[in-house]
Amino acid sequence: MRKLIWLAVLVLTVTIVAGCGNKQSGGKGGVIELEVAVFQGGYGLDFFEYAAREYEKTHPNIKIKVWGNPRIWEQLRPRFVAGDVPDLTWPGWGMDYWALVADGKVMEMDKYLAT
């Protein structure tokens, strides 16, 4: 049951990001490419890969690239500073979320969650 909840959250989030993505052009025949960067813990990336493939099955115009690392925040930090952030990320607990909010690096999702 817990995996289904996480799958639903991931699908919802990817849907929201796909709907208001910032750097996808859809230039290759209308295909939208999304980058998902996640903390790679003891369970690996299997769940995230599975969720991405399941989402792609029902949304053929979306291609999701999932990657991860146990120390992902160290890889993401320079990208956040440069403004080159992944479309969706789950960096685990090593990230200062409030600093990202203060710097305007986090997209407000209230209007998407209100429906």
C-alpha positions as CSV (number, residue, x, y, z in Angstrom):
1,M,0.0,0.0,0.0
2,R,2.8,2.4,0.8
3,K,4.4,1.9,-2.6
4,L,1.1,2.7,-4.3
5,I,0.9,5.9,-2.3
6,W,4.4,6.9,-3.4
7,L,3.6,6.0,-7.0
8,A,0.5,8.2,-6.9
9,V,2.5,11.1,-5.4
10,L,5.2,10.6,-8.1
11,V,2.7,10.5,-10.9
12,L,0.9,13.5,-9.6
13,T,4.1,15.5,-9.3
14,V,5.4,14.5,-12.7
15,T,2.0,15.4,-14.2
16,I,2.2,18.9,-12.5
17,V,5.8,19.4,-13.6
18,A,5.0,18.2,-17.2
19,G,2.2,20.6,-17.3
20,C,4.2,23.6,-16.4
21,G,7.8,22.6,-17.2
22,N,10.3,25.3,-17.9
23,K,12.9,23.8,-20.2
24,Q,11.1,21.2,-22.2
25,S,10.5,22.3,-25.8
26,G,8.7,19.2,-27.1
27,G,10.9,19.7,-30.2
28,K,11.4,16.0,-31.0
29,G,8.0,15.2,-32.3
30,G,6.3,16.6,-29.3
31,V,8.2,14.4,-26.8
32,I,8.7,16.0,-23.4
33,E,11.8,14.9,-21.5
34,L,11.8,15.1,-17.7
35,E,14.8,14.7,-15.4
36,V,14.1,13.1,-12.1
37,A,17.0,13.1,-9.5
38,V,16.5,11.1,-6.4
39,F,18.4,10.0,-3.3
40,Q,19.6,6.5,-3.9
41,G,19.2,4.7,-0.5
42,G,19.3,1.1,0.5
43,Y,16.4,0.2,-1.8
44,G,18.1,1.6,-4.9
45,L,16.3,3.2,-7.8
46,D,14.0,0.3,-8.7
47,F,10.8,2.0,-7.4
48,F,11.5,5.3,-9.1
49,E,12.4,3.5,-12.4
50,Y,9.2,1.4,-12.1
51,A,7.0,4.5,-11.5
52,A,8.6,6.3,-14.4
53,R,8.0,3.4,-16.8
54,E,4.4,3.0,-15.7
55,Y,3.8,6.7,-16.2
56,E,5.4,6.6,-19.6
57,K,3.1,3.8,-20.6
58,T,0.1,6.0,-20.2
59,H,1.8,9.2,-21.4
60,P,3.7,8.3,-24.6
61,N,4.7,11.9,-25.2
62,I,6.8,12.0,-22.0
63,K,10.2,10.4,-21.5
64,I,11.5,10.3,-17.9
65,K,15.2,10.0,-17.1
66,V,15.7,8.9,-13.5
67,W,19.1,9.0,-11.9
68,G,20.3,8.9,-8.3
69,N,23.2,8.8,-5.9
70,P,23.6,8.2,-2.2
71,R,25.2,11.7,-2.0
72,I,22.9,13.4,-4.4
73,W,22.7,16.7,-2.7
74,E,26.4,17.2,-3.3
75,Q,25.7,16.8,-7.0
76,L,22.6,19.0,-7.0
77,R,24.0,21.9,-5.0
78,P,26.0,23.4,-7.9
79,R,23.1,22.9,-10.3
80,F,20.7,24.8,-7.9
81,V,23.2,27.6,-7.7
82,A,23.6,27.7,-11.5
83,G,19.8,27.6,-12.0
84,D,20.0,24.2,-13.8
85,V,17.7,22.2,-11.6
86,P,16.1,18.8,-12.4
87,D,12.4,18.9,-13.2
88,L,11.7,16.8,-10.1
89,T,13.9,15.8,-7.2
90,W,13.8,13.8,-4.0
91,P,17.2,14.6,-2.5
92,G,16.6,13.0,0.9
93,W,17.4,14.8,4.1
94,G,20.7,16.5,3.2
95,M,19.0,19.5,1.6
96,D,18.1,22.8,3.2
97,Y,14.6,23.1,1.8
98,W,13.9,26.5,3.5
99,A,17.0,28.1,1.8
100,L,15.7,26.9,-1.6
101,V,12.3,28.4,-0.9
102,A,13.9,31.7,0.2
103,D,16.0,31.7,-3.0
104,G,13.0,31.1,-5.2
105,K,14.2,27.7,-6.4
106,V,11.1,25.8,-5.4
107,M,7.9,26.0,-7.5
108,E,4.8,26.8,-5.5
109,M,2.2,24.1,-6.1
110,D,-0.7,25.3,-4.0
111,K,-2.9,25.9,-7.1
112,Y,-2.3,22.4,-8.3
113,L,-3.0,20.8,-4.9
114,A,-6.2,22.8,-4.3
115,T,-8.2,20.8,-6.9
